[in-house]
Amino acid sequence: MRITVVIPTYNEAGSLARVLDEIPASLVSEVLVVDAESTDGTAEIAAAHGARVIVEPRRGYGRACLTGLAHARSPDTVVFLDGDYSDRPGELGRLIEPIRQGRADVVLGSRLAGGLAPGAMPWHAVFGNRLAATLIRWLYGVSLTDLGPFRAARYEVLRALGLRELTYGWPVEVVTRGAMRGYRVMEVPVSYHPRIGVSKISGTVRGSIGAAWCILAGIVKNRLRAETSPAEPGPMT
């Protein structure tokens, strides 16, 4: 199974080398670092550690993920991973195993069901993720506990979903559109640790509120859009 890892980055020079060095080389075919014009040498570190660097000056987490997908070299599965070393790349095998076994199309790494290290997530981030997971369970029938940044999906599924969200609501779009089209979405427990450096999201009030709005609004918006649009085709069999 060909696996591409996509890592969106912006000024992650303090952590990226550790992330790249711990990605299991025996499992991964290519690593793409999508960099938003970092000013601290992140792109140079990525290239020095064997990653292919794509510069994406336009901001937006979803945009970075979509840019990575556009540059992937026909993988079977794509893994998304942050560059701050809060997730452990060595646990990548946990995410891809349900896909490898044919049991899932989209797999999320749950920090709240796994080993959440002290100080890794502020209380408002824990609350927000539990709320988002509850709404997804109510509105889409998908049993989740978390919407973590460490996730994997079949490449053809990602292409079929017609993804277009450019913000932090992009992971929600993957889950909700996948569920509505009948793809199998599941989660596996992963560990989560205090990040290296300051978070662009939970580290600021503005970032936290903005991300929460994109996520919660996306959950409701995608449900309403599905109810007012013609039925979309499900996965090909």
C-alpha positions in Angstrom: 0.0 0.0 0.0 1.5 3.3 -1.1 1.2 5.9 1.7 1.7 9.7 1.4 2.0 11.8 4.5 0.9 15.4 4.3 2.2 17.9 6.9 0.9 21.5 6.8 3.4 23.8 8.4 4.0 27.4 9.4 7.1 28.2 11.5 7.6 24.7 13.0 11.4 24.7 12.9 11.7 23.7 16.5 9.7 20.4 16.0 9.6 19.4 12.4 12.9 17.5 12.3 11.7 15.2 15.1 8.4 14.6 13.3 10.1 13.7 10.0 12.7 11.5 11.6 10.1 9.4 13.4 7.8 8.8 10.4 8.1 5.0 9.8 10.1 4.8 6.5 9.1 1.2 6.0 5.4 2.2 5.7 5.6 5.6 3.9 6.3 6.2 0.2 6.5 10.0 0.3 6.3 12.9 2.7 4.9 16.2 1.6 5.4 19.3 3.7 3.0 22.1 2.6 4.6 25.2 4.0 2.9 28.6 4.3 6.1 30.6 3.7 7.6 30.1 7.1 10.2 32.6 8.2 12.2 30.3 10.6 13.7 27.9 8.1 11.0 25.2 8.3 11.1 24.5 4.6 14.8 24.1 4.6 14.6 21.7 7.5 11.9 19.7 5.8 14.0 19.3 2.6 17.1 18.4 4.6 15.1 15.5 6.2 13.9 14.1 3.0 10.5 15.7 2.6 9.2 17.2 -0.6 8.3 20.8 0.1 5.4 22.5 -1.5 5.1 26.3 -0.8 1.5 27.4 -0.4 1.4 31.1 0.4 -2.3 31.2 0.7 -3.3 30.6 4.3 -5.9 28.1 5.5 -5.5 24.6 7.0 -7.9 23.1 4.5 -6.2 24.8 1.7 -2.9 23.3 2.8 -4.4 19.8 3.0 -6.0 20.2 -0.5 -2.6 21.4 -1.9 -0.9 18.4 -0.5 -3.5 16.1 -2.1 -3.1 17.8 -5.4 0.7 17.1 -5.3 0.5 13.5 -4.1 1.9 10.9 -6.5 -1.1 8.5 -6.7 -1.0 6.9 -3.3 -3.4 4.4 -1.9 -3.8 6.1 1.4 -3.0 9.6 2.6 -2.1 10.4 6.2 -2.4 14.0 7.6 -0.1 14.9 10.5 0.7 18.2 12.2 4.3 19.4 12.4 4.4 20.3 16.1 5.2 16.8 17.5 2.1 16.6 19.6 1.1 13.4 17.8 3.7 10.7 17.6 4.5 9.7 13.9 5.5 6.3 15.1 1.9 5.5 15.7 1.0 5.9 12.1 0.6 2.2 11.7 -2.4 2.3 14.0 -4.3 4.6 11.6 -3.6 2.8 8.4 -4.2 -0.7 9.7 -8.1 -0.6 9.5 -7.7 0.7 5.9 -5.2 -2.0 5.1 -7.6 -4.6 6.5 -10.5 -3.3 4.4 -12.5 -2.2 7.5 -12.5 1.5 7.0 -12.2 4.3 4.4 -11.4 7.2 6.8 -9.7 6.7 10.2 -9.2 9.4 12.8 -6.8 9.3 15.7 -8.6 10.0 18.9 -6.6 11.8 21.5 -9.4 11.6 24.1 -9.7 7.8 23.7 -6.0 7.4 23.8 -3.2 8.7 26.0 -3.7 12.4 26.6 -0.6 13.6 28.4 -1.0 16.3 31.1 -1.0 19.8 29.6 -1.4 18.5 26.0 -4.8 20.0 25.5 -6.4 23.0 27.3 -9.8 22.4 28.8 -11.6 24.4 26.1 -10.1 22.3 23.4 -11.2 19.1 25.1 -14.7 20.5 25.6 -14.9 21.7 22.0 -13.8 18.4 20.6 -16.3 16.5 22.7 -19.1 18.8 21.6 -18.1 18.4 18.0 -18.0 14.6 18.2 -21.4 14.6 19.9 -23.0 16.7 17.2 -21.5 14.4 14.5 -22.9 11.4 16.3 -26.4 13.0 16.5 -26.5 14.4 13.0 -24.5 11.8 11.0 -24.6 8.6 13.1 -20.8 8.3 13.3 -19.5 7.3 16.7 -16.5 9.5 17.5 -14.9 10.9 20.6 -12.5 13.4 19.0 -11.6 15.3 15.8 -7.8 15.1 16.1 -5.3 16.3 13.5 -3.8 12.8 13.0 -6.0 11.0 10.4 -5.8 8.8 7.4 -8.1 8.1 4.4 -8.1 6.3 1.1 -6.9 8.6 -1.6 -9.7 7.7 -4.0 -12.3 8.5 -1.2 -10.7 11.9 -0.7 -10.9 12.6 -4.4 -14.5 11.4 -4.6 -15.8 13.7 -1.8 -15.4 16.9 -3.7 -13.7 18.6 -0.8 -13.5 22.4 -0.9 -13.3 23.7 2.7 -10.2 25.9 3.1 -10.3 26.5 6.9 -10.1 24.4 10.1 -13.5 23.1 9.1 -11.8 20.8 6.5 -11.5 17.7 8.8 -15.3 18.1 9.5 -16.0 18.1 5.8 -14.0 14.9 5.3 -16.0 13.1 8.1 -19.5 14.5 7.3 -19.3 14.2 3.6 -17.8 10.7 3.9 -20.6 9.6 6.3 -23.3 11.0 4.1 -21.9 9.1 1.1 -21.8 5.8 2.9 -18.0 5.6 3.5 -16.8 3.9 6.6 -15.5 6.3 9.2 -13.9 5.1 12.4 -11.4 6.1 15.0 -8.4 4.5 16.8 -6.8 5.7 20.0 -3.5 7.6 19.8 -1.4 9.4 22.3 -1.2 13.2 22.4 1.5 15.3 24.0 2.3 19.0 24.7 3.4 20.5 21.4 6.7 22.1 20.8 6.2 25.9 20.4 3.0 27.9 20.7 -0.2 26.7 19.1 -1.7 28.9 16.4 -5.1 27.7 17.5 -5.5 26.8 21.2 -2.6 29.1 22.1 -4.7 32.3 21.4 -8.3 33.3 22.2 -8.8 34.4 18.6 -7.4 31.2 17.2 -9.5 29.0 19.5 -12.8 30.9 18.7 -12.1 30.9 15.0 -11.3 27.2 14.8 -14.3 26.3 17.0 -16.6 28.3 14.7 -15.3 26.7 11.6 -15.7 23.2 13.0 -19.1 23.6 14.6 -20.6 25.6 11.8 -19.3 23.1 9.3 -21.0 20.2 11.1 -24.4 21.9 10.9 -23.8 23.5 7.4 -23.0 20.1 5.8 -26.1 18.5 7.3 -28.4 21.3 6.1 -26.7 21.3 2.6 -27.4 17.6 2.3 -31.0 18.0 3.2 -31.6 20.7 0.6 -29.6 19.1 -2.2 -30.3 16.1 -4.5 -29.0 12.8 -3.2 -25.3 12.2 -3.9 -24.0 8.9 -5.1 -22.3 6.6 -2.6 -19.1 4.7 -3.0 -18.6 2.6 -6.0 -18.7 -1.2 -5.4 
